[in-house]
Amino acid sequence: MLISDAGIALIKSFEGCRLTAYQCAAGVWTIGYGHTQGVVQGQTITQEQAEALLLSDLRRYEWYVHEDVKEALTQGQYDALVSFTFNCGGGSLKTLIENRSLEQIADALLLYNKSATGEKLEGLVRRREAERKMFLGIEDEVEVENGMIVIHAYSNAKDGNKKVSANFQVKEFKCNDGSDPIFIAPNLVEVLQKIRTHFGRPVNINSAFRTASYNKKVGGATYSQHLYGTAADIVVSGVAPKTVAAYAETLLPGTGGIGIYADFVHVDVRDVKSRWNG
């Protein structure tokens, strides 16, 4: 078993991605998605290198779960434990599972919410709650945060008809391969709603969240914003893509991605500015 798209998205959302080395709360030089091995002050990497480092790190933390957990796990249980180990380390995994049933492990996850000095950290509280829900297979809204971009995780089966704004429902953001998990950045919804309100016309979402397998199938960029729930390809009824893009520019003047194509506009809420013509 390997970690799923949903598990990777959860880890990415809480870890965040920084392309310049920084010192974490424990004073350790860190880069990318929480990568620490061999990182030095002043080091920089590309987004592609950050993704490669993450995959390498994931294999290491998956190994801990394979080695130490003897119970048969569901995908959700496995994903949750890999996320936990990525954050807390292999030693903490051993402590977490020692002499505990799967049901007890789920509840014990919530105990790991403090810093090295014993201070309860809200970010760890949210992460442990999200991991516990994933572990238990609870198909409920989960909020995860990457430091700047908040992402909500939904179940299409349970939450599909739920409104995320005045004019948008969860199901409009689902992956076109029909898979159940849906990741949506509220900032993206806010931008789309403003576009809808400004033009007073329906906004049709051609593609929003994508699983890694579907993104590859349709030829999406390797590190597409669609993978994180932060992007949507949209068509505004009766409005030219260039006109839609021009208004989106007023909403995202210094950040986000805007791509103009022949029959749609790509909009995303990444924390850096990117513009292109497709």
C-alpha positions as CSV (number, residue, x, y, z in Angstrom):
1,M,0.0,0.0,0.0
2,L,1.1,3.5,-0.8
3,I,-0.2,6.8,0.4
4,S,-3.2,8.0,-1.7
5,D,-3.8,11.4,-3.4
6,A,-6.0,12.4,-0.4
7,G,-3.2,11.6,2.0
8,I,-0.6,13.6,0.1
9,A,-3.0,16.5,-0.2
10,L,-3.5,16.5,3.5
11,I,0.2,16.5,4.2
12,K,0.9,19.3,1.6
13,S,-1.8,21.4,3.1
14,F,-0.4,21.3,6.6
15,E,3.2,21.4,5.7
16,G,3.0,24.2,3.1
17,C,5.8,24.6,0.6
18,R,8.7,27.1,0.9
19,L,11.3,27.3,-1.8
20,T,13.9,29.1,0.3
21,A,15.4,27.5,3.4
22,Y,14.0,28.7,6.7
23,Q,14.3,27.7,10.4
24,C,11.3,25.9,11.8
25,A,10.0,26.4,15.3
26,A,12.6,23.9,16.6
27,G,15.4,25.8,14.9
28,V,16.0,23.2,12.2
29,W,16.7,24.4,8.6
30,T,13.8,23.3,6.4
31,I,12.8,23.6,2.8
32,G,10.1,22.5,0.4
33,Y,7.3,20.5,2.1
34,G,9.0,20.1,5.5
35,H,12.2,18.6,4.2
36,T,15.1,18.8,6.6
37,Q,17.9,16.5,5.5
38,G,21.0,18.3,4.3
39,V,19.3,21.7,4.3
40,V,21.5,24.8,4.8
41,Q,20.9,28.5,5.3
42,G,20.4,30.3,2.1
43,Q,19.5,27.2,0.1
44,T,16.8,27.6,-2.6
45,I,15.0,25.0,-4.7
46,T,12.4,24.9,-7.5
47,Q,8.9,23.7,-7.2
48,E,9.8,20.6,-9.1
49,Q,12.6,19.8,-6.7
50,A,10.2,20.3,-3.7
51,E,7.9,17.7,-5.2
52,A,10.7,15.3,-5.7
53,L,12.0,15.8,-2.1
54,L,8.4,15.2,-0.8
55,L,8.1,11.9,-2.7
56,S,11.4,10.8,-1.4
57,D,10.5,11.7,2.2
58,L,7.1,10.0,1.8
59,R,8.7,6.7,1.0
60,R,10.8,6.9,4.2
61,Y,7.8,7.6,6.4
62,E,5.7,5.0,4.6
63,W,8.5,2.5,5.5
64,Y,8.0,3.3,9.2
65,V,4.3,2.5,8.9
66,H,4.9,-0.7,7.0
67,E,7.5,-1.9,9.5
68,D,5.9,-1.0,12.7
69,V,2.1,-1.4,12.2
70,K,1.2,-5.1,12.1
71,E,-2.6,-4.6,11.9
72,A,-4.3,-4.6,8.5
73,L,-5.1,-1.0,7.6
74,T,-7.6,0.7,5.4
75,Q,-6.3,3.3,3.0
76,G,-7.6,6.1,5.3
77,Q,-5.9,4.6,8.3
78,Y,-2.6,4.2,6.4
79,D,-2.7,7.7,5.0
80,A,-3.4,9.2,8.5
81,L,-0.5,7.3,10.0
82,V,1.9,8.4,7.3
83,S,0.8,12.0,7.8
84,F,1.3,11.6,11.5
85,T,4.8,10.0,11.1
86,F,5.8,12.7,8.6
87,N,5.0,15.3,11.2
88,C,6.1,13.6,14.4
89,G,8.7,11.0,13.4
90,G,9.1,7.2,13.5
91,G,9.7,7.2,17.3
92,S,6.4,8.9,18.0
93,L,4.6,6.4,15.7
94,K,6.0,3.5,17.8
95,T,4.7,5.2,21.0
96,L,1.4,6.0,19.4
97,I,0.6,2.4,18.4
98,E,2.2,0.5,21.3
99,N,-0.3,-1.7,23.1
100,R,-3.2,0.1,21.5
101,S,-6.1,-1.2,19.3
102,L,-6.9,0.7,16.1
103,E,-9.8,2.4,17.9
104,Q,-7.5,3.5,20.6
105,I,-4.9,4.7,18.1
106,A,-7.5,7.0,16.5
107,D,-8.2,8.7,19.8
108,A,-4.6,8.8,20.9
109,L,-3.7,10.8,17.7
110,L,-5.3,13.8,19.4
111,L,-2.7,13.8,22.2
112,Y,0.1,14.8,19.9
113,N,-0.8,18.5,19.7
114,K,2.0,20.2,21.6
115,S,5.3,21.8,20.8
116,A,8.6,20.5,22.3
117,T,8.1,22.8,25.2
118,G,4.6,21.5,26.0
119,E,2.7,24.3,24.5
120,K,-0.6,23.3,22.7
121,L,-0.4,24.5,19.1
122,E,-3.7,25.2,17.2
123,G,-2.1,24.1,14.0
124,L,-1.3,20.7,15.5
125,V,-4.8,20.4,17.0
126,R,-6.3,20.9,13.5
127,R,-3.9,18.5,11.9
128,R,-4.5,15.7,14.5
129,E,-8.3,16.2,14.1
130,A,-8.0,15.9,10.4
131,E,-5.8,12.8,10.7
132,R,-8.2,11.2,13.1
133,K,-11.2,11.8,10.8
134,M,-9.2,10.3,7.9
135,F,-8.2,7.3,10.1
136,L,-11.8,6.7,11.1
137,G,-13.1,7.2,7.5
138,I,-15.4,10.0,8.6
139,E,-16.7,11.6,5.5
140,D,-17.1,15.1,6.9
141,E,-15.7,18.5,6.1
142,V,-12.1,18.7,7.1
143,E,-10.2,22.0,7.2
144,V,-6.4,21.9,6.6
145,E,-4.0,24.7,6.3
146,N,-0.7,25.2,4.5
147,G,0.2,28.4,6.3
148,M,-1.3,30.8,3.7
149,I,-3.9,28.8,1.8
150,V,-6.7,27.0,3.6
151,I,-8.2,24.0,1.8
152,H,-11.4,22.2,2.7
153,A,-11.8,18.5,2.1
154,Y,-15.3,17.2,1.2
155,S,-17.0,13.9,0.3
156,N,-18.9,14.2,-3.0
157,A,-21.2,11.5,-1.9
158,K,-22.1,13.2,1.4
159,D,-21.5,16.9,0.7
160,G,-22.0,17.2,-3.1
161,N,-25.1,19.4,-2.8
162,K,-23.7,21.5,-0.1
163,K,-23.3,25.2,-0.9
164,V,-19.8,26.7,-0.6
165,S,-21.1,30.2,-1.7
166,A,-24.2,31.8,-3.0
167,N,-23.9,30.3,-6.4
168,F,-21.6,27.3,-6.1
169,Q,-22.0,23.8,-4.7
170,V,-19.3,21.3,-3.7
171,K,-20.0,18.9,-6.6
172,E,-19.1,21.5,-9.1
173,F,-15.4,21.2,-7.9
174,K,-15.2,17.4,-8.1
175,C,-12.6,15.6,-10.2
176,N,-13.9,14.5,-13.6
177,D,-12.9,10.9,-12.9
178,G,-15.8,10.6,-10.5
179,S,-13.6,10.0,-7.4
180,D,-15.2,10.9,-4.1
181,P,-12.7,13.3,-2.2
182,I,-12.9,16.9,-3.3
183,F,-10.4,19.5,-2.1
184,I,-11.5,23.2,-2.4
185,A,-9.6,26.3,-1.4
186,P,-12.1,28.8,0.0
187,N,-10.1,31.6,-1.5
188,L,-10.8,30.1,-4.9
189,V,-14.5,30.0,-4.2
190,E,-14.4,33.7,-3.2
191,V,-12.7,34.6,-6.5
192,L,-15.2,32.6,-8.5
193,Q,-18.2,34.1,-6.6
194,K,-16.9,37.6,-7.3
195,I,-16.6,36.7,-11.0
196,R,-20.2,35.4,-10.9
197,T,-21.5,38.4,-9.2
198,H,-19.6,40.9,-11.4
199,F,-20.8,39.5,-14.7
200,G,-24.3,38.4,-13.4
201,R,-24.0,35.2,-15.5
202,P,-23.5,31.5,-14.7
203,V,-19.9,30.4,-14.2
204,N,-19.4,26.9,-15.5
205,I,-16.4,24.9,-14.0
206,N,-14.9,22.6,-16.6
207,S,-12.2,21.3,-14.2
208,A,-11.4,22.0,-10.6
209,F,-9.8,19.5,-8.2
210,R,-8.0,16.6,-9.9
211,T,-6.5,13.4,-8.6
212,A,-2.9,12.8,-9.7
213,S,-4.0,10.0,-12.0
214,Y,-6.6,12.0,-13.7
215,N,-4.3,15.0,-14.0
216,K,-1.8,12.8,-15.8
217,K,-4.4,11.3,-18.0
218,V,-5.5,14.7,-19.3
219,G,-2.0,15.9,-19.8
220,G,-2.0,18.4,-16.9
221,A,1.1,20.1,-15.6
222,T,3.1,17.8,-13.3
223,Y,2.6,20.2,-10.4
224,S,-0.8,21.6,-11.5
225,Q,-2.7,23.7,-9.0
226,H,-5.7,21.5,-9.7
227,L,-4.0,18.8,-7.6
228,Y,-4.3,20.9,-4.5
229,G,-7.9,22.2,-5.0
230,T,-6.7,25.7,-5.6
231,A,-7.6,26.0,-9.4
232,A,-10.5,26.0,-11.7
233,D,-11.0,26.2,-15.4
234,I,-14.1,28.3,-16.0
235,V,-16.4,29.5,-18.7
236,V,-18.6,32.5,-18.0
237,S,-21.7,32.3,-20.2
238,G,-21.7,34.8,-23.0
239,V,-18.4,36.5,-21.9
240,A,-15.1,36.2,-23.8
241,P,-12.2,34.5,-21.9
242,K,-10.1,37.7,-22.3
243,T,-12.8,39.7,-20.6
244,V,-13.1,37.2,-17.8
245,A,-9.3,37.2,-17.3
246,A,-9.1,41.0,-17.2
247,Y,-11.6,41.1,-14.3
248,A,-9.8,38.2,-12.6
249,E,-6.7,40.3,-12.8
250,T,-8.4,43.0,-10.6
251,L,-9.0,40.3,-8.0
252,L,-5.5,38.8,-8.1
253,P,-3.3,41.7,-8.9
254,G,-0.1,40.4,-7.4
255,T,-0.7,36.7,-6.8
256,G,-2.5,33.7,-8.3
257,G,-2.5,32.1,-11.7
258,I,-4.5,33.3,-14.7
259,G,-4.3,31.5,-18.0
260,I,-6.2,32.6,-21.1
261,Y,-7.3,29.8,-23.5
262,A,-9.5,29.8,-26.6
263,D,-12.7,28.8,-24.8
264,F,-12.0,29.1,-21.1
265,V,-9.9,30.8,-18.4
266,H,-7.8,29.1,-15.8
267,V,-7.8,30.7,-12.4
268,D,-5.9,29.6,-9.3
269,V,-5.0,31.1,-5.9
270,R,-1.3,30.2,-5.6
271,D,0.7,32.6,-3.5
272,V,2.9,33.8,-6.4
273,K,1.9,35.5,-9.6
274,S,1.7,33.6,-12.9
275,R,0.2,34.6,-16.2
276,W,0.1,32.8,-19.6
277,N,-1.8,32.3,-22.8
278,G,-2.7,28.7,-23.7
